[in-house]
Amino acid sequence: LLVGVFGAIFGLQPDPTGYGPSAMARAEIPALYLRLYMNAGRRYGIDPWILAGIGAVETDHGRSPAPGVRSGVNMPPTS
């Protein structure tokens, strides 16, 4: 269900001919992040589209200007 929801929102559906990224995913997700999602999914047995959905929401696939996204260090919000 979760994969279907993220797929519907972000167009992140496995290719019907195999387990690969859709054309929309290839256009939306930076190539480095797409490889990271695919490799992590394969390595840890997690659907890469779940990882991509989380990456989209949390960091816009590494493009978010929020503190910690680019540096790799999470910073508490400042008041």
C-alpha positions as CSV (number, residue, x, y, z in Angstrom):
1,L,0.0,0.0,0.0
2,L,2.8,2.4,1.0
3,V,4.7,1.8,-2.2
4,G,1.5,2.4,-4.2
5,V,0.9,5.7,-2.4
6,F,4.4,6.9,-3.0
7,G,4.3,5.6,-6.6
8,A,1.1,7.5,-7.2
9,I,2.5,10.7,-5.8
10,F,6.0,10.6,-7.2
11,G,5.6,8.3,-10.2
12,L,8.1,5.8,-8.6
13,Q,7.0,2.5,-9.9
14,P,9.2,-0.4,-10.9
15,D,9.4,-0.9,-14.6
16,P,6.9,-3.6,-15.6
17,T,9.6,-5.4,-17.6
18,G,12.0,-5.6,-14.6
19,Y,13.0,-4.1,-11.3
20,G,14.2,-0.7,-12.6
21,P,13.4,2.9,-12.3
22,S,10.6,4.5,-14.4
23,A,11.3,7.3,-16.8
24,M,9.7,9.7,-14.3
25,A,11.9,8.5,-11.5
26,R,15.0,8.8,-13.7
27,A,14.0,12.4,-14.5
28,E,13.1,13.4,-10.9
29,I,15.8,11.7,-8.8
30,P,19.4,12.7,-9.3
31,A,21.5,9.9,-10.7
32,L,23.7,9.5,-7.6
33,Y,20.7,9.2,-5.3
34,L,18.9,6.8,-7.7
35,R,22.0,4.5,-7.6
36,L,22.2,4.9,-3.8
37,Y,18.5,3.9,-3.4
38,M,18.9,0.9,-5.8
39,N,22.1,-0.3,-4.2
40,A,20.8,0.1,-0.6
41,G,17.5,-1.6,-1.5
42,R,19.4,-4.6,-3.0
43,R,21.9,-4.8,-0.2
44,Y,19.4,-4.6,2.7
45,G,16.4,-6.2,1.0
46,I,14.3,-3.0,1.1
47,D,12.2,-1.8,-1.8
48,P,14.2,1.1,-3.3
49,W,11.0,3.0,-4.0
50,I,10.3,3.1,-0.3
51,L,13.8,4.6,0.2
52,A,13.2,7.0,-2.7
53,G,9.8,8.1,-1.2
54,I,11.5,8.7,2.2
55,G,14.3,10.6,0.4
56,A,11.9,12.7,-1.5
57,V,9.9,13.7,1.6
58,E,12.9,14.2,3.9
59,T,15.5,15.9,1.7
60,D,14.1,16.3,-1.8
61,H,16.8,13.7,-2.8
62,G,19.5,15.8,-1.2
63,R,18.4,19.1,-2.7
64,S,16.8,20.6,0.4
65,P,18.5,23.6,1.9
66,A,17.5,22.4,5.4
67,P,20.4,22.2,8.0
68,G,22.2,18.9,7.9
69,V,21.0,17.8,4.4
70,R,24.2,18.7,2.6
71,S,26.6,18.5,5.5
72,G,25.4,15.1,6.6
73,V,25.1,16.4,10.2
74,N,21.6,16.9,11.6
75,M,21.3,20.2,13.4
76,P,18.6,21.1,15.9
77,P,16.3,24.0,14.8
78,T,17.3,27.4,16.0
79,S,14.8,29.6,17.8
